[in-house]
Amino acid sequence: MTREDGGAVRPRADGGGAAARTPPLPRFRLDVAQNPYLPLGATEVQAIVTVSAEAGVPEPDGAAGEPAPAPEAAVVVIVDTSASMYGEKIRAARRAARAAVDTLRDGVSFAIVSGAGEAAMVYPDAPRLVPATDDTRAEARHALDTLAADGGTRMGAWLRLAADLFTPFAAPGALRHAILLTDGQNNEQPDVFESVLDMCAGLFVCDCRGVGTDWNVADLRWISSVLLGSVDIVADPADLEADFRSMAAAAMAKGIADVRLRLWTPDAARVRFVRQVAPTVEDLTARRADSGPRSGDYPTGAWGGETRVYHIGVVVPMGAPGRRMRAGWVRLLGPASTEDTPLAAGNILAEWTGDEVRATQIDPRVAHYTGQVELARAIQEGLRARRDGDEATATQRLGRAVVLARRSGDQATASLLRKVVDVIDPKTGTVRLRPVVDRVDEMTLDTHSTRTVRTRGGDDFPGAG
């Protein structure tokens, strides 16, 4: 049954019992936060949409049938084997890939790919996926002993092979997840690489990890952004094993794939933006796929037990005093969902008023996440200016980031900023660029810049005097 009041809607389940250790379908809830009141003459409506998925929820007492089985799943581990991965890096990569394979549940299809100037199969020896069993895991562990560092870095070739492996599992609802490790910079032309990413978009999710400090954050952020994954730095190769095990476990915990956010808007309205703003900032506006005359779908990938937050802006025709309207209808749809059976749904509203107090109040969650998006942008622009030698712009933008981190209570980002700038006055954003910055600290701040905090914290900037 469709719920337009923001309540939870249980997805329909068809099929037999779930296999052991497989995650059941999550139960979703969608809540809309906004100030629906607009001043006379205003046309833009903004709302924060919080989507929560509670994993492992049993069927209600008396529910008919058994829980649905977990979706078919496939995982491809991609290991950089270029020449720069020699020594401890390649040894750590072998251990990390073994940990990921050992974490896969029985029956999950998997493969291991080595990436250098070209991509090659590590396991199995032909371009196909095999089900995870005790025997295939043991064979994969043995095959990883052969990894050697040699050659260049062409990540598009790696992703193209992964796409070929995933293609037989491209049916709606199948979980398709890649883990990519590199220590270097992509050597392909941007237009060539972009065409590969466009081909892979929607086919699989990809988590990216850079080991050491010689790789390019922009390269991996581009991949993770288009392929709806994560990006992070692993400065010490010794930490790769735990990180790969964690990523594989998170992939195994997903209970539903190919989830999309559908936004309906009324006649003459225009969607200004749709952004994910928690747990990370990701602009989905350009990812829209029209699903009807007045609706479009935005991809969100696979879900387990988690909460994500979206910021939506819609421009509507100007209304008369007292006029009320539905400015948007947000529905969450899975592979088996229909217009009438969404996973969850909620309304974005608008009402014009001459009451100045009502009309000028900004919903605190809208204000908070607007600041988080600006914070991510300020950090990235400041670091880019610093690398380009534009000290004035770097100082201004990183100073602005200090102010925004303090306002939102983002203590983690505040601490990272202090490793790049000396904070003179956190309230005004007066900072001084540090003459020498550890490359690890700069890259950690860059990779973590899109991470957001969900609640407002205290006013104190860590260590500010």
C-alpha positions in Angstrom: 0.0 0.0 0.0 1.3 3.5 -0.9 2.1 5.7 2.1 2.2 9.4 1.3 2.5 10.5 4.9 6.2 9.6 5.2 5.5 6.2 6.9 7.3 2.9 6.3 6.2 0.7 3.5 7.2 -3.0 3.5 8.4 -4.2 0.1 6.5 -7.2 -1.3 8.4 -10.4 -1.0 8.1 -13.3 -3.4 10.0 -16.5 -3.3 11.3 -19.0 -0.8 13.3 -18.9 2.4 16.6 -17.0 2.7 19.8 -18.9 2.6 21.9 -19.0 5.8 23.7 -15.8 6.6 22.0 -13.8 3.8 20.5 -10.4 4.7 16.7 -10.1 4.5 15.1 -7.2 2.8 15.4 -3.9 4.7 12.3 -2.0 5.9 12.3 1.6 4.7 11.1 4.8 6.1 11.1 8.2 4.4 10.7 11.5 6.3 10.5 15.0 4.8 11.8 18.0 6.8 11.1 21.5 5.5 9.4 24.9 6.1 6.6 24.7 3.6 5.7 28.4 4.0 7.0 30.7 1.2 6.9 34.5 1.2 4.7 36.1 -1.5 6.6 36.1 -4.8 8.9 33.2 -3.9 9.2 30.2 -6.1 11.8 27.9 -4.7 10.9 25.0 -2.3 13.7 23.1 -0.4 13.3 20.0 1.6 15.5 17.4 3.4 14.5 13.8 2.8 15.8 11.3 5.2 15.6 7.6 4.1 16.2 5.0 6.8 16.5 1.3 6.1 16.3 -1.1 9.0 18.0 -4.4 8.1 17.0 -7.7 9.4 13.4 -6.8 10.3 11.3 -9.9 10.7 7.9 -10.2 9.1 5.0 -9.1 11.3 3.3 -11.8 13.3 0.8 -13.7 11.1 2.4 -12.5 7.9 1.9 -15.0 5.1 4.9 -16.7 3.4 8.6 -16.8 4.2 11.1 -13.9 4.0 12.4 -13.3 0.5 15.9 -14.7 -0.2 18.8 -12.3 -0.5 19.4 -11.0 -4.0 21.9 -12.7 -6.2 25.3 -11.2 -5.5 28.6 -10.8 -7.4 31.9 -9.2 -6.3 35.0 -8.4 -8.3 38.2 -7.5 -6.5 40.5 -5.3 -8.7 44.2 -5.1 -7.5 46.7 -2.6 -9.0 49.7 -4.6 -10.1 51.6 -1.7 -11.8 55.4 -1.4 -11.2 54.9 1.0 -8.3 53.1 -1.6 -6.2 56.4 -3.5 -5.6 57.6 -4.7 -2.2 55.3 -4.4 0.8 52.4 -2.9 -1.2 51.9 -5.9 -3.4 52.3 -8.2 -0.4 49.7 -6.2 1.5 47.4 -6.2 -1.5 47.6 -10.1 -1.6 46.6 -10.3 2.0 43.8 -7.7 1.6 42.4 -9.6 -1.4 42.5 -12.9 0.5 40.6 -11.2 3.4 37.9 -10.0 1.0 37.5 -13.4 -0.6 37.3 -15.1 2.9 34.5 -12.7 3.9 32.2 -13.6 1.0 29.3 -15.8 1.9 28.8 -19.1 0.3 27.3 -18.9 -3.2 28.3 -15.3 -4.0 29.9 -15.1 -7.4 33.3 -13.6 -7.5 36.5 -13.0 -9.4 39.9 -11.3 -8.9 41.4 -9.0 -11.5 44.9 -7.6 -11.7 45.3 -4.1 -13.2 48.4 -2.6 -14.9 48.6 -1.3 -18.5 46.0 -3.9 -19.2 43.6 -5.9 -17.1 44.0 -9.7 -16.5 42.3 -12.4 -14.7 43.9 -13.6 -11.5 41.1 -16.0 -10.5 39.5 -17.8 -12.2 41.9 -18.1 -15.2 39.1 -17.3 -17.7 36.9 -14.1 -17.7 34.0 -15.4 -15.7 32.7 -15.4 -12.1 32.6 -18.5 -9.9 30.5 -19.2 -6.8 32.3 -18.8 -3.4 32.9 -22.2 -1.8 35.6 -23.6 0.4 37.4 -24.9 -2.7 37.1 -21.8 -4.8 38.3 -19.6 -1.9 41.3 -21.8 -1.4 42.1 -21.7 -5.1 41.7 -17.9 -5.2 44.1 -17.5 -2.2 46.6 -19.7 -4.0 46.2 -17.7 -7.2 46.9 -14.5 -5.4 50.5 -15.7 -4.6 51.3 -15.1 -8.3 50.6 -11.3 -8.2 53.7 -9.4 -9.3 54.2 -5.6 -9.8 55.0 -4.6 -13.3 53.6 -2.2 -16.0 51.6 1.0 -16.1 48.2 2.2 -14.8 45.1 2.2 -17.0 42.1 2.1 -14.7 39.6 2.2 -17.6 40.9 -1.2 -18.8 40.4 -2.6 -15.3 36.8 -1.3 -15.1 36.0 -2.5 -18.6 37.0 -6.1 -17.6 34.9 -5.8 -14.4 31.9 -4.7 -16.5 32.3 -7.7 -18.8 32.3 -10.0 -15.7 29.2 -8.3 -14.2 27.2 -8.3 -17.5 25.8 -11.8 -17.0 24.5 -10.6 -13.6 22.9 -7.5 -14.9 19.3 -8.6 -14.1 17.4 -6.0 -12.0 18.0 -6.6 -8.3 21.3 -8.5 -8.5 23.9 -7.0 -6.2 27.1 -6.2 -8.2 30.0 -4.8 -6.2 33.6 -4.0 -7.1 36.5 -3.2 -4.8 39.4 -1.3 -6.5 42.9 -0.8 -5.0 45.6 1.4 -6.6 48.7 3.3 -5.6 49.1 5.4 -8.7 47.6 7.9 -11.1 45.5 6.9 -14.1 47.4 7.2 -17.4 44.4 7.3 -19.7 43.0 10.3 -21.6 40.1 11.8 -19.7 37.6 11.4 -22.5 38.5 7.7 -22.9 38.2 7.1 -19.2 34.9 9.0 -19.1 33.4 6.8 -21.8 34.3 3.7 -19.7 32.7 5.1 -16.6 29.6 5.9 -18.6 29.4 2.3 -19.7 29.8 1.0 -16.2 27.3 3.5 -14.5 24.4 1.6 -13.2 26.0 -1.8 -13.9 27.9 -2.1 -10.6 29.0 -0.2 -7.5 32.7 0.4 -6.9 34.5 1.2 -3.6 38.0 2.7 -4.3 41.0 2.7 -2.0 44.3 4.5 -2.6 47.3 3.1 -0.8 50.2 5.4 0.0 50.3 9.0 -1.2 51.3 8.8 -4.9 47.7 8.4 -6.3 45.3 11.1 -7.4 42.2 11.7 -5.2 40.4 13.2 -8.2 40.8 9.9 -10.1 39.2 7.7 -7.5 36.6 10.3 -6.5 35.5 10.3 -10.1 35.1 6.5 -10.2 33.4 6.3 -6.8 31.0 9.2 -7.7 29.8 7.7 -11.0 29.7 4.2 -9.6 28.0 5.2 -6.3 30.8 3.8 -4.1 33.2 5.2 -1.6 36.7 6.5 -1.7 39.4 6.6 1.0 43.1 6.7 1.7 45.0 3.8 3.3 48.3 5.4 4.1 49.8 2.3 5.6 49.7 -0.9 3.5 49.4 -2.8 6.8 45.9 -1.5 7.2 44.7 -2.8 3.8 43.7 -6.2 5.1 41.2 -4.9 7.7 39.9 -2.3 5.3 39.2 -4.9 2.5 37.5 -7.2 5.0 35.3 -4.4 6.2 34.3 -3.4 2.6 33.5 -7.0 1.7 31.4 -7.4 4.8 29.5 -4.2 4.1 28.8 -5.5 0.6 27.5 -8.8 2.0 25.2 -6.9 4.3 23.3 -5.3 1.5 19.7 -6.6 1.2 18.4 -4.8 -1.9 20.0 -3.5 -5.1 19.1 -1.0 -7.8 17.1 1.3 -5.5 16.1 4.6 -7.0 14.6 7.8 -5.8 11.6 8.9 -7.9 10.7 12.6 -7.8 7.3 13.8 -9.3 6.8 17.5 -9.7 3.7 19.4 -10.9 3.1 21.2 -14.2 5.5 24.0 -14.9 7.8 23.1 -12.0 11.5 22.6 -12.4 13.9 20.4 -10.4 16.8 22.6 -9.4 18.9 20.0 -7.6 18.8 16.6 -6.0 21.8 15.9 -3.7 22.7 13.1 -1.3 24.1 15.0 1.7 24.7 12.2 4.2 26.7 10.2 4.9 28.5 11.8 2.1 27.9 14.7 -0.4 27.0 13.5 -3.9 25.2 15.5 -6.5 22.6 13.4 -8.3 21.0 16.1 -10.3 22.6 15.1 -13.6 21.9 11.4 -13.0 18.1 11.9 -13.6 16.4 9.4 -15.9 12.9 10.4 -17.0 10.3 8.0 -15.7 7.2 9.9 -16.9 6.0 13.3 -18.1 6.6 14.9 -14.7 8.8 12.5 -12.9 12.4 11.3 -12.9 14.5 8.6 -11.2 17.8 9.2 -9.4 20.0 6.1 -8.7 21.0 5.3 -5.1 22.5 1.9 -5.5 22.3 -1.0 -3.0 21.0 -0.7 0.6 21.5 -2.5 3.8 20.7 -1.2 7.3 21.6 2.4 7.0 20.4 6.0 6.7 20.9 8.4 3.9 19.8 12.0 3.6 18.9 13.9 0.4 18.5 17.7 -0.2 15.9 18.5 -2.9 15.2 21.9 -4.4 12.2 22.5 -6.7 11.2 25.7 -8.5 7.4 26.1 -8.8 5.1 28.7 -10.3 4.4 31.6 -8.1 1.3 31.2 -5.9 -1.3 33.5 -4.5 -1.6 34.2 -0.7 -3.0 31.1 1.1 -2.5 28.8 -1.8 -1.3 25.3 -0.9 0.3 22.7 -3.3 2.3 19.6 -3.5 5.6 20.8 -4.9 7.0 17.3 -5.1 6.2 13.6 -4.4 9.2 11.5 -3.4 9.0 7.7 -3.7 11.7 5.1 -3.1 11.5 2.2 -5.6 13.3 -1.1 -5.7 13.6 -3.6 -8.6 10.2 -5.1 -7.9 8.5 -1.9 -6.9 5.7 -0.2 -8.9 4.1 3.2 -8.9 1.6 1.9 -6.4 4.0 -0.2 -4.2 7.0 2.0 -3.3 9.4 1.1 -0.5 8.5 4.4 1.1 7.1 7.8 0.1 6.6 11.4 1.2 5.4 14.8 0.1 7.2 18.1 -0.4 4.7 20.9 0.2 4.4 24.6 -0.5 2.1 27.3 0.9 2.3 31.0 0.3 1.8 33.4 3.2 2.1 37.0 4.0 3.2 36.1 7.5 6.8 37.2 7.5 7.8 35.2 10.6 6.5 32.0 9.2 7.9 32.6 5.7 11.4 33.5 6.8 12.1 30.6 9.1 14.7 28.2 7.7 14.3 24.6 8.7 17.4 23.8 10.7 18.1 20.6 8.8 18.0 22.5 5.5 20.4 25.0 6.9 22.7 22.4 8.3 23.0 20.4 5.1 23.4 23.5 3.0 26.4 24.3 5.1 27.8 20.7 4.8 27.7 21.0 1.0 29.4 24.3 1.1 32.0 22.9 3.5 32.9 20.1 1.1 33.2 22.6 -1.8 35.3 25.0 0.2 37.8 22.3 1.2 38.2 20.9 -2.3 38.6 24.4 -3.8 41.0 25.5 -1.1 43.3 22.4 -1.5 43.2 22.8 -5.3 44.2 26.5 -5.0 47.0 25.5 -2.6 48.4 22.9 -5.1 48.2 25.5 -7.9 50.2 28.0 -5.8 47.2 30.4 -5.4 47.8 31.2 -1.7 45.2 33.9 -1.5 42.3 31.7 -2.7 43.6 28.8 -0.7 43.6 30.9 2.5 40.2 32.3 1.9 38.5 29.0 1.0 40.1 26.9 3.8 39.3 29.7 6.2 35.7 29.5 5.1 35.9 25.7 5.7 37.1 26.4 9.3 34.0 28.6 9.9 31.6 26.0 8.5 33.2 23.1 10.4 32.8 25.0 13.6 29.2 26.0 13.0 28.1 22.4 12.3 30.1 20.9 15.1 32.1 18.7 12.6 35.0 18.0 14.9 36.6 15.4 12.7 36.9 17.8 9.7 38.0 20.6 12.1 40.9 18.4 13.3 41.9 17.6 9.7 41.8 21.3 8.7 44.2 22.1 11.5 46.9 19.9 9.9 46.8 22.1 6.8 46.2 25.6 8.3 47.0 27.4 11.5 43.8 28.6 12.9 44.0 32.2 14.2 40.3 32.9 14.7 37.8 30.1 14.0 34.8 32.4 14.3 36.0 34.7 11.4 37.9 32.0 9.5 41.2 33.8 9.9 43.8 31.2 9.1 47.4 31.0 7.9 48.5 28.3 5.4 51.1 25.9 6.9 54.3 26.2 4.9 54.9 22.4 5.1 52.0 19.9 5.1 52.3 16.2 5.3 51.0 14.6 2.0 49.0 12.1 4.0 47.2 14.9 5.9 46.4 16.8 2.8 45.0 13.7 1.0 43.0 12.6 4.1 41.4 16.0 4.3 40.6 15.8 0.5 39.1 12.3 0.6 37.1 13.0 3.8 35.8 16.4 2.6 32.5 14.9 1.3 31.7 13.1 4.6 29.1 14.9 6.6 27.8 15.0 10.1 24.1 14.5 10.8 23.7 16.5 14.0 24.8 19.9 15.2 27.6 19.9 17.7 29.2 22.3 20.0 30.7 25.7 19.2 34.3 25.0 20.0 36.9 24.4 17.3 39.3 21.8 18.5 42.5 23.4 19.7 41.6 26.9 18.7 43.0 29.6 20.9 
